[in-house]
Amino acid sequence: MRQIVLDTETTGLETSLGHRIIEIGCVEVVNRRLTGNHYHQYINPEREIDSGAFEVHGISNQFLADKPVFASVVDEFMAFIDGAELVIHNAPFDVGFINHELRLNASKFRRVEDYCGVIDTLAMARQKHPGQRVTLDALCKRYAVDNSARTLHGALLDAEILADVYLLMTGGQTNLFGGNSNSDDDDQDEGGHYARHAQLFANRRPGLIITPSDEELAQHEMRLDAIEKASGGQCLFRNKSS
């Protein structure tokens, strides 16, 4: 079974107001194992980013100025997700934006749902943990997933974190450790058998190591500049004292 855990960042919250996708991040899971394959792309939205959205993700108009537009990356993106089951936190939001881009660019592609199944982990978490907070950060705490690098939202990082949360939240994972996967007691020993997911990470296949180019390193520095500005100089990735 091939699944793609997906997240997007956008210029704002409403497609009806002309907002666009500016970043797509995807990680591949096959038979409940992360493969190391991923898709990541920044996109020039051909419009300004709302200030409120910038405060969330820290991606600036200047940073996106030289990035490709959606129409030039749609073939590669759709080829990556084609036939997979998409796993998305608040799926109607991300799927709605992707479908909006497909319509806006008069793409040869139809709706995402015509090519992929969709799992909404937000709806799943609400059913599994009624009355509890089910933001991605809250689920990370519940399932002992390390999200300390998540100072700002980023599509690829959030997709990686969501993949860990999804594998722990869905049934059967504890069978790898000889535990009981059928228990409905979500509050039992969360620092115990949920924390044992570290053993799952040890069993992952090694990912492909790619050395960044000079251009990619320059783009990374621009992103850190944006985070530095948005966080008032509190960018953890540049904390020399840690």
C-alpha positions in Angstrom: 0.0 0.0 0.0 1.5 3.3 -1.1 0.5 6.4 0.9 1.6 10.0 0.6 1.6 12.2 3.7 1.0 15.7 2.3 1.0 19.3 3.6 0.8 22.7 1.9 1.5 26.3 2.8 -0.6 29.1 1.3 -0.8 32.9 0.9 -4.0 32.9 3.0 -7.0 30.9 4.1 -9.6 31.2 1.4 -9.4 30.2 -2.3 -12.5 32.4 -2.8 -10.3 35.4 -2.0 -7.7 34.3 -4.6 -5.3 32.7 -2.3 -2.7 30.3 -3.7 -0.3 27.5 -2.7 3.3 28.5 -2.0 4.8 25.3 -0.8 4.0 21.6 -1.1 5.7 18.9 1.0 5.1 15.1 0.6 6.7 12.0 2.1 6.1 8.5 0.9 5.0 5.6 3.1 4.8 2.1 1.6 3.3 -0.7 3.7 3.5 1.5 6.8 7.2 2.3 6.4 8.7 5.6 5.4 10.7 5.0 2.2 12.8 8.2 2.2 11.2 9.3 -1.0 9.7 12.8 -0.9 8.5 15.7 -3.0 9.1 19.3 -2.0 8.5 22.4 -4.0 8.2 26.1 -3.3 5.9 27.9 -5.7 5.5 31.5 -6.9 1.9 32.3 -6.2 1.8 35.3 -8.5 0.2 37.4 -5.7 1.1 38.8 -2.3 1.1 36.8 0.9 -1.2 37.9 3.7 0.7 39.2 6.7 -1.2 36.7 8.9 -0.1 33.8 6.8 3.5 35.0 6.8 3.5 35.0 10.6 2.5 31.3 10.5 5.0 30.0 7.9 7.6 32.7 7.5 7.8 32.4 3.7 8.2 35.8 2.1 7.2 37.3 -1.3 10.8 38.0 -1.9 11.9 34.4 -1.3 9.2 33.1 -3.7 10.0 35.7 -6.5 12.3 33.3 -8.5 10.4 30.1 -7.8 8.4 28.3 -10.5 4.7 28.8 -10.9 2.2 26.0 -10.2 1.6 25.3 -13.9 5.3 24.4 -14.4 5.4 21.9 -11.6 2.0 20.3 -11.8 3.0 17.3 -14.0 5.8 16.3 -11.6 3.6 16.8 -8.5 0.7 14.8 -9.9 3.0 12.0 -11.1 4.3 11.7 -7.5 0.9 11.4 -5.9 -0.9 9.5 -8.7 -2.6 6.3 -7.4 -1.6 6.8 -3.8 -3.7 7.3 -0.7 -3.1 10.9 0.6 -2.8 11.4 4.3 -3.5 15.0 5.3 -4.3 16.9 8.5 -7.5 18.9 7.7 -7.7 17.4 4.2 -10.5 19.6 2.9 -8.2 22.6 3.2 -5.2 21.2 1.3 -7.2 19.3 -1.3 -9.4 22.3 -1.9 -6.3 24.5 -2.6 -4.8 21.9 -4.9 -8.1 21.5 -6.8 -8.3 25.3 -7.0 -4.8 25.4 -8.6 -5.8 22.7 -11.1 -8.8 24.7 -12.1 -7.0 28.0 -12.2 -4.3 26.8 -14.5 -6.7 25.1 -16.8 -4.8 21.9 -16.1 -5.3 18.6 -18.0 -5.8 17.0 -14.6 -9.2 16.6 -12.9 -9.8 16.8 -9.2 -7.2 15.2 -6.9 -9.9 12.8 -5.7 -10.0 11.3 -9.2 -6.4 10.1 -8.8 -6.0 9.5 -5.1 -7.8 8.3 -2.0 -7.8 10.8 0.9 -7.5 10.2 4.6 -8.2 13.2 6.9 -6.2 12.7 10.1 -8.0 15.7 11.7 -11.4 13.9 11.4 -9.7 10.7 12.5 -8.2 12.3 15.6 -11.5 13.9 16.5 -13.2 10.5 16.4 -10.4 8.8 18.3 -9.9 11.5 20.9 -13.3 13.2 21.4 -13.3 16.4 23.3 -9.5 16.6 23.2 -7.2 19.0 21.3 -6.3 17.5 18.0 -3.9 20.0 16.4 -0.8 18.5 15.0 1.2 19.8 18.0 -1.3 18.4 20.5 -1.1 15.0 18.7 2.7 15.1 18.8 2.5 15.5 22.6 0.0 12.7 23.0 2.0 10.2 20.9 5.5 11.4 22.1 6.5 12.6 18.6 9.4 15.1 18.7 8.3 18.4 17.0 10.9 20.6 18.6 12.1 21.8 15.2 8.6 23.1 14.4 9.1 26.7 15.3 7.2 27.8 12.2 4.9 25.8 9.9 6.7 24.3 6.9 5.1 21.8 4.5 7.8 19.2 4.3 8.6 19.2 8.0 4.9 19.1 8.9 4.4 16.2 6.5 7.3 14.3 8.1 5.8 14.9 11.6 2.3 13.9 10.5 3.7 10.7 9.1 5.0 9.7 12.5 1.7 10.7 14.2 -0.4 8.8 11.7 1.6 5.6 12.0 1.2 5.7 15.8 -2.5 6.8 15.7 -3.7 4.1 13.4 -4.1 0.5 14.5 -1.6 -2.3 14.4 1.6 -0.3 15.0 2.3 -1.7 18.5 2.3 -5.2 17.1 5.8 -4.5 15.9 6.8 -4.4 19.6 4.7 -7.4 20.8 2.1 -5.1 22.4 -1.7 -5.1 22.1 -2.9 -3.0 19.1 -6.6 -3.5 19.9 -6.8 -1.5 23.1 -9.2 1.5 23.1 -7.6 3.0 26.2 -5.9 6.0 24.6 -4.6 7.3 27.9 -2.8 4.2 29.0 0.9 4.7 29.7 1.5 7.3 26.9 5.0 7.8 28.1 5.4 4.0 27.8 4.1 2.0 24.8 3.6 5.2 22.7 7.1 6.2 23.4 8.3 2.9 22.2 7.7 4.1 18.7 11.4 5.0 18.8 12.0 1.3 17.9 10.0 1.8 14.7 12.4 4.6 13.7 15.3 2.2 14.2 13.7 -0.2 11.7 13.3 2.4 9.0 15.1 2.0 5.7 18.0 4.4 5.3 17.0 7.5 3.3 18.8 8.7 0.3 21.4 11.3 1.2 21.6 14.2 -1.3 24.3 16.9 -1.0 22.7 20.3 -1.6 23.9 22.5 -4.4 25.2 26.0 -3.9 21.9 27.4 -5.1 19.9 25.2 -2.6 22.2 26.3 0.2 21.6 29.9 -0.8 17.8 29.3 -0.7 18.1 27.7 2.7 19.9 30.7 4.0 17.1 32.9 2.6 14.6 30.8 4.4 16.5 31.1 7.7 16.6 34.8 7.2 12.8 34.8 6.9 12.5 32.7 10.0 14.9 34.9 11.9 12.9 38.0 11.0 9.5 36.4 11.8 10.7 35.1 15.2 12.4 38.3 16.3 15.9 36.8 16.1 14.9 33.5 17.8 15.7 31.1 14.9 16.8 27.9 16.7 18.7 26.7 13.6 21.1 29.6 14.1 21.4 29.3 17.9 25.1 29.0 18.3 24.9 28.4 22.0 23.0 25.1 21.7 
